[in-house]
Amino acid sequence: MNFIRSTVLPALIVALFGVALVAVTARIWLPGDMLAPAPIG
């Protein structure tokens, strides 16, 4: 349990932050029409 708290959990948090950073950065390079909300109906 101590190994999980000291090694796996911080790595998971850093990986999650990295995924969020990539997702936000990728929005900059998307075309403008893809940034708009999805049409309803």
C-alpha positions as CSV (number, residue, x, y, z in Angstrom):
1,M,0.0,0.0,0.0
2,N,2.9,2.3,0.8
3,F,4.4,1.7,-2.6
4,I,1.1,2.6,-4.3
5,R,0.9,5.9,-2.4
6,S,4.5,6.9,-3.0
7,T,4.9,5.8,-6.6
8,V,1.8,4.9,-8.5
9,L,-0.5,7.7,-7.3
10,P,1.9,10.6,-8.1
11,A,2.6,9.1,-11.5
12,L,-1.1,8.8,-12.1
13,I,-1.7,12.4,-11.2
14,V,1.1,13.6,-13.4
15,A,-0.2,11.5,-16.3
16,L,-3.7,12.9,-15.8
17,F,-2.3,16.4,-15.8
18,G,-0.4,15.7,-19.0
19,V,-3.5,14.4,-20.8
20,A,-5.4,17.5,-19.7
21,L,-2.6,19.7,-21.0
22,V,-2.5,17.9,-24.3
23,A,-6.3,18.2,-24.7
24,V,-6.3,21.9,-24.0
25,T,-3.3,22.5,-26.3
26,A,-4.9,20.4,-29.1
27,R,-7.9,22.8,-29.1
28,I,-5.7,25.6,-30.3
29,W,-4.8,23.7,-33.5
30,L,-8.3,22.5,-34.3
31,P,-10.3,24.3,-37.0
32,G,-12.6,27.0,-35.7
33,D,-15.8,25.1,-36.6
34,M,-14.7,22.2,-34.4
35,L,-14.4,24.5,-31.4
36,A,-18.1,25.4,-31.5
37,P,-20.6,23.4,-29.5
38,A,-22.2,20.5,-31.3
39,P,-25.4,21.4,-33.1
40,I,-28.6,20.1,-31.4
41,G,-31.0,18.3,-33.6
